[in-house]
Amino acid sequence: MNNCVLVTGGAGYIGSHVVKELRRQGYQPLVYDNLSAGHRWAIREDELIEGDLGNKRHVEEILRKEKPLAVIHCAGSIVVSESVERPEFYFRNNVINTFNLLEAMLACDVKSFIFSSSAAVYGKPHQVPIPEDHPLSPVNPYGESKVFVEKALRWYEEAHSLRYISLRYFNAAGADPEGELGEAHNPETHLIPLILAVAAGKRPFVEIYGTDYDTPDGTCIRDYIHVIDLAQAHILSLGALLNGTTSRVYNLGNQRGFSVREVVDCAHMVTGHSIPVRESSRRQGDPPVLVASSERIKKELGWKPHYGDLKTILETAWGWMKEGKRR
Ligand SMILES: NC(=O)c1ccc[n+]([C@@H]2O[C@H](COP(=O)([O-])OP(=O)(O)OC[C@H]3O[C@@H](n4cnc5c(N)ncnc54)[C@H](O)[C@@H]3O)[C@@H](O)[C@H]2O)c1
């Protein structure tokens, strides 16, 4: 039986953890990645097809040959500040290239799709925890690019019966507890690896953007979700699609927020190293609090986070930073 699942962006941070989990569950993952931000060490050479989603003919050729059961679409450009400076690049890579992929899928009769969406679709929420039916009001081109795709998916479903699950991740963090995979973005813009780089002596301090928010300690609050719990949600979503579920949208977070200062304090406890901070002014477009309601995926797919507490998230990320095996 063909058990192939195509994972775009599978050499990246989240995609590589999804690929490992797919393998563990008996699927045959195949990675489609241009390695613009992904890493060869994060995947097996025989599972990689090097290619760019801008090349629709190539994508179609691969889909026709491999006939995957589904496509998990993790590829994309992810730096919010860059998206503000270069919106055209973000709309090309995150929207047009996704449409290329969807058209190639339809041409090859591949009709199950899992999409890496983001909490950025909500912008500045007026309700926390944020439910999936909260209005979508992104405040940067990155978030807008995810909204474009989500809106289009509905019409692909109506016209072509393409079924999809859109997963709106909150702040992905942590690393493979076996130490094979972890976060290695370049440039790194995510708080936890930046804090741990300070603990490891690779950076002099952590920048805190804004200490005058209306939160208990004045710093922004975010919902951190372990990358393994995210990977599990993809497996459950895949199972649901293969069992014929209708299209869905799910938030993925732990329903618990931590302020920047709380993350710094917890990282100090986990690493035993001091973590100097530098306080700066607020960044444009940073909502004070982003916390997910993930009740829907728990209820409908039985998803349950296993690495939910911040200490475990930091311990696995620290383990990776200190002694991760980059093959
Ligand atoms: N990391 C997070 O906290 C987070 C939160 C919300 C949503 N997301 C979404 O999850 C997805 C994965 O994020 P990540 O942190 O793993 O990012 P990442 O940069 O580590 O991985 C993205 C991968 O996509 C590949 N890629 C980019 N453009 C491509 C193209 N045109 N053709 C082929 N491959 C291409 C890159 O080489 C990279 O391997 C992204 O879509 C991102 O928007 C991430």
The ligand as an SDF file (V2000), in Angstrom:
LIG
                    3D

 44 48  0  0  0  0  0  0  0  0999 V2000
    7.8210   28.4120   14.1720 N   0  0  0  0  0  0  0  0  0  0  0  0
    6.6690   28.9000   14.6550 C   0  0  0  0  0  0  0  0  0  0  0  0
    6.5460   29.2650   15.8540 O   0  0  0  0  0  0  0  0  0  0  0  0
    5.4510   28.9970   13.7580 C   0  0  0  0  0  0  0  0  0  0  0  0
    4.2710   29.5340   14.2840 C   0  0  0  0  0  0  0  0  0  0  0  0
    3.1530   29.6190   13.4620 C   0  0  0  0  0  0  0  0  0  0  0  0
    3.1980   29.1390   12.1540 C   0  0  0  0  0  0  0  0  0  0  0  0
    4.3540   28.6450   11.6570 N   0  0  0  0  0  0  0  0  0  0  0  0
    4.3750   28.1660   10.2720 C   0  0  0  0  0  0  0  0  0  0  0  0
    4.8900   26.8500   10.2440 O   0  0  0  0  0  0  0  0  0  0  0  0
    5.6190   26.6100    9.0470 C   0  0  0  0  0  0  0  0  0  0  0  0
    6.9980   26.0500    9.3940 C   0  0  0  0  0  0  0  0  0  0  0  0
    7.6740   26.9700   10.2460 O   0  0  0  0  0  0  0  0  0  0  0  0
    9.1660   26.6780   10.7250 P   0  0  0  0  0  0  0  0  0  0  0  0
    9.3840   27.4110   11.9950 O   0  0  0  0  0  0  0  0  0  0  0  0
    9.4210   25.2180   10.6650 O   0  0  0  0  0  0  0  0  0  0  0  0
    9.9870   27.4240    9.5740 O   0  0  0  0  0  0  0  0  0  0  0  0
   11.3550   26.9770    8.8590 P   0  0  0  0  0  0  0  0  0  0  0  0
   11.8780   28.1970    8.1990 O   0  0  0  0  0  0  0  0  0  0  0  0
   12.2430   26.2590    9.8070 O   0  0  0  0  0  0  0  0  0  0  0  0
   10.8510   25.9400    7.7620 O   0  0  0  0  0  0  0  0  0  0  0  0
   10.2910   26.3470    6.5320 C   0  0  0  0  0  0  0  0  0  0  0  0
   10.8530   25.4240    5.4640 C   0  0  0  0  0  0  0  0  0  0  0  0
   10.2620   25.7470    4.1970 O   0  0  0  0  0  0  0  0  0  0  0  0
   11.2760   25.7060    3.1880 C   0  0  0  0  0  0  0  0  0  0  0  0
   10.8020   26.5720    2.1020 N   0  0  0  0  0  0  0  0  0  0  0  0
   10.5280   27.9020    2.1500 C   0  0  0  0  0  0  0  0  0  0  0  0
   10.1030   28.3300    0.9680 N   0  0  0  0  0  0  0  0  0  0  0  0
   10.1000   27.2680    0.1130 C   0  0  0  0  0  0  0  0  0  0  0  0
    9.7590   27.0880   -1.2540 C   0  0  0  0  0  0  0  0  0  0  0  0
    9.3660   28.1030   -2.0130 N   0  0  0  0  0  0  0  0  0  0  0  0
    9.8880   25.8570   -1.7990 N   0  0  0  0  0  0  0  0  0  0  0  0
   10.3130   24.8020   -1.0420 C   0  0  0  0  0  0  0  0  0  0  0  0
   10.6480   24.9130    0.2640 N   0  0  0  0  0  0  0  0  0  0  0  0
   10.5450   26.1370    0.8470 C   0  0  0  0  0  0  0  0  0  0  0  0
   12.5380   26.2020    3.9030 C   0  0  0  0  0  0  0  0  0  0  0  0
   13.7340   25.8090    3.2830 O   0  0  0  0  0  0  0  0  0  0  0  0
   12.3640   25.5550    5.2880 C   0  0  0  0  0  0  0  0  0  0  0  0
   12.9480   24.2740    5.3210 O   0  0  0  0  0  0  0  0  0  0  0  0
    5.6570   27.9340    8.3020 C   0  0  0  0  0  0  0  0  0  0  0  0
    4.6680   27.9190    7.2940 O   0  0  0  0  0  0  0  0  0  0  0  0
    5.3170   28.9570    9.3670 C   0  0  0  0  0  0  0  0  0  0  0  0
    4.6730   30.0890    8.8250 O   0  0  0  0  0  0  0  0  0  0  0  0
    5.4840   28.5550   12.4290 C   0  0  0  0  0  0  0  0  0  0  0  0
  1  2  1  0
  2  3  2  0
  2  4  1  0
  4  5  1  0
  4 44  2  0
  5  6  2  0
  6  7  1  0
  7  8  2  0
  8  9  1  0
  8 44  1  0
  9 10  1  0
  9 42  1  0
 10 11  1  0
 11 12  1  0
 11 40  1  0
 12 13  1  0
 13 14  1  0
 14 15  2  0
 14 16  1  0
 14 17  1  0
 17 18  1  0
 18 19  2  0
 18 20  1  0
 18 21  1  0
 21 22  1  0
 22 23  1  0
 23 24  1  0
 23 38  1  0
 24 25  1  0
 25 26  1  0
 25 36  1  0
 26 27  1  0
 26 35  1  0
 27 28  2  0
 28 29  1  0
 29 30  1  0
 29 35  2  0
 30 31  1  0
 30 32  2  0
 32 33  1  0
 33 34  2  0
 34 35  1  0
 36 37  1  0
 36 38  1  0
 38 39  1  0
 40 41  1  0
 40 42  1  0
 42 43  1  0
M  CHG  2   8   1  16  -1
M  END
$$$$
